Amino acid sequence: MSSIEQARQTQIDNIQKKTGKTLDELRVLVADSGLTRHSEIRQMLIDTLGLGYGDANTLVHLALASDGQSAAEASAASMEDILAGIYTASKAPLLPIHIAFMEAIQDLGEFEIAPKKTYLSLRRKKQFAMVGPASKGRVEVGLNVRDLPDNERLQAQAPGGMCQYKVYLTAPEEVDAELLGWIRTAFEGAG
């Protein structure tokens, strides 16, 4: 079992422990809700079961079998293929920013890269960051870390979202010491 598959199984096991329900019982709960939109089901799971955003989101994908980038697909694809799928068409020129970011964080220590449909999730025991194209002109770096002083560059996000802060990059040179300091803080807090 790959590290991505192990992380996913650990998350599923933890969801079952938190809720006291088996995965099949959770699927029935989703089906019986009558809800069909991903975001509505996710919010119902958060409200009803007290799950966090990430656990509820994963559970929706499992219940609906809708995960467009499953762990098995991700582990079979090369990183080059994954990035080609994320940085397509008008977003292709952003790939050098992504590569500069990934090269700069390699010295942090061990972490897992979990490819998603439109971004990469960077994980230790939990996700500490995400990186992917935000629009055709910039790369978004989301940070899961608390109590950083937000400023014009480091933008605090509304509570309850996937990331507490976001930084937008428009050039490889913006992968600088300031950004790497924030990433290190998030990395250390995730593991």
C-alpha positions in Angstrom: 0.0 0.0 0.0 1.5 3.4 -1.0 1.8 6.2 1.5 -1.1 8.0 -0.2 -3.3 4.9 0.2 -2.2 4.6 3.8 -3.0 8.2 4.5 -6.4 7.8 2.9 -7.2 4.7 4.9 -6.0 6.3 8.1 -8.4 9.2 7.4 -11.3 6.8 6.8 -10.5 4.9 10.0 -10.4 8.2 12.0 -13.8 9.3 10.5 -15.4 6.0 11.5 -13.9 6.4 15.1 -15.1 10.0 15.4 -18.6 9.2 14.2 -19.1 5.8 15.7 -20.4 4.7 12.3 -19.0 2.3 9.7 -18.3 3.6 6.2 -21.4 1.7 4.9 -23.6 3.4 7.6 -22.1 6.8 6.6 -22.9 6.1 2.9 -26.5 5.3 3.9 -26.7 8.5 5.9 -25.6 10.5 2.8 -28.0 8.6 0.5 -30.9 9.1 3.0 -30.3 12.8 3.3 -31.8 13.3 -0.2 -29.0 15.9 -0.9 -27.3 15.7 -4.2 -24.8 18.7 -4.3 -21.4 18.0 -3.0 -21.2 21.2 -1.0 -24.6 20.6 0.6 -23.7 17.1 1.6 -20.4 18.2 3.0 -22.1 20.9 5.1 -24.7 18.4 6.3 -21.9 16.1 7.5 -20.1 19.0 9.2 -23.3 20.1 11.0 -24.7 16.6 11.8 -21.6 14.7 12.7 -19.2 17.5 13.8 -16.6 16.5 11.1 -14.0 19.0 10.0 -14.1 20.3 6.4 -11.4 17.8 5.1 -13.0 14.7 6.7 -16.5 15.7 5.5 -15.1 16.4 2.0 -13.4 13.1 1.8 -16.5 11.3 3.0 -18.6 13.0 0.3 -16.2 11.7 -2.3 -16.3 8.2 -0.9 -20.1 8.2 -0.5 -20.7 9.4 -4.0 -17.7 7.6 -5.5 -16.9 11.0 -7.2 -13.2 11.5 -6.4 -11.9 12.5 -9.8 -8.3 11.9 -8.7 -8.4 8.8 -6.6 -5.3 7.7 -4.7 -4.9 4.7 -7.0 -5.0 7.0 -10.1 -2.6 9.4 -8.5 0.0 6.8 -7.5 -0.1 5.3 -11.0 0.5 8.6 -12.7 3.9 10.3 -12.8 4.2 13.8 -11.3 4.9 15.1 -14.7 1.5 13.7 -15.9 -0.3 15.0 -12.9 1.2 18.5 -13.3 0.3 18.5 -17.0 -3.3 17.8 -16.0 -3.4 20.6 -13.5 -1.5 23.2 -15.5 -3.4 23.0 -18.8 -4.2 25.5 -21.5 -4.0 29.1 -20.2 -2.6 27.9 -16.9 0.4 26.2 -18.5 2.7 29.3 -18.2 2.3 29.1 -14.4 4.1 25.7 -14.2 7.6 27.4 -13.6 6.2 29.1 -10.5 4.9 25.7 -9.2 8.3 24.1 -9.9 10.2 26.9 -8.2 7.9 26.5 -5.1 8.3 22.7 -5.0 12.1 22.9 -5.4 12.3 25.5 -2.6 10.4 23.4 0.0 12.3 20.1 -0.5 14.6 21.0 2.4 11.7 21.1 4.9 11.9 17.4 5.6 9.7 14.4 4.7 6.2 15.1 3.5 3.6 13.5 1.2 2.3 15.0 -2.0 -1.3 14.0 -2.5 -2.5 15.1 -6.0 -6.0 16.4 -6.3 -7.9 17.3 -9.5 -6.7 21.0 -9.5 -3.9 21.2 -7.0 -1.4 19.3 -4.9 -2.0 18.7 -1.2 1.2 18.7 0.9 0.8 16.6 4.0 2.6 15.3 7.1 0.2 14.0 9.7 -2.2 16.5 8.2 -2.2 18.9 5.3 0.1 21.8 5.9 -0.3 23.4 2.5 -1.7 23.2 -1.0 -0.5 24.6 -4.2 -2.1 25.0 -7.6 -3.2 27.5 -10.2 -5.8 30.0 -8.9 -6.4 31.6 -12.2 -4.6 31.9 -15.5 -2.3 34.6 -14.0 -1.3 33.3 -10.6 -0.5 30.3 -8.4 -2.3 29.9 -5.1 -0.5 28.6 -2.0 -2.8 27.8 0.8 -1.4 27.4 4.3 -2.9 25.5 7.2 -1.4 27.3 10.1 -2.8 29.6 12.8 -1.8 32.9 14.3 0.3 34.4 11.5 0.0 38.1 11.1 -1.9 38.6 7.9 -0.7 41.4 5.5 -1.2 42.4 2.0 0.6 39.3 0.8 -0.5 36.8 3.4 -4.3 36.9 3.2 -6.3 35.4 6.1 -9.2 33.3 5.0 -12.7 33.0 6.5 -12.9 30.4 9.4 -14.0 26.9 8.4 -12.2 26.8 5.0 -9.6 24.4 3.9 -6.7 26.8 4.6 -6.3 29.6 7.1 -4.2 31.8 4.8 -3.5 32.1 1.1 -0.6 33.6 -0.8 -0.8 34.3 -4.6 2.4 34.0 -6.7 2.8 35.5 -10.2 6.5 34.8 -10.7 9.1 32.3 -9.6 11.0 35.0 -7.8 8.1 35.4 -5.3 9.1 32.1 -3.8 11.3 33.9 -1.3 12.4 33.7 2.3 9.3 35.3 3.7 7.0 32.7 2.0 9.3 29.8 3.0 9.2 31.0 6.6 5.4 30.7 6.6 5.6 27.3 4.9 8.1 26.1 7.5 5.7 27.2 10.3 2.8 25.3 8.7 5.0 22.3 8.1 6.2 22.1 11.7 2.7 22.5 13.0 1.4 19.5 10.9 3.6 16.8 12.1 
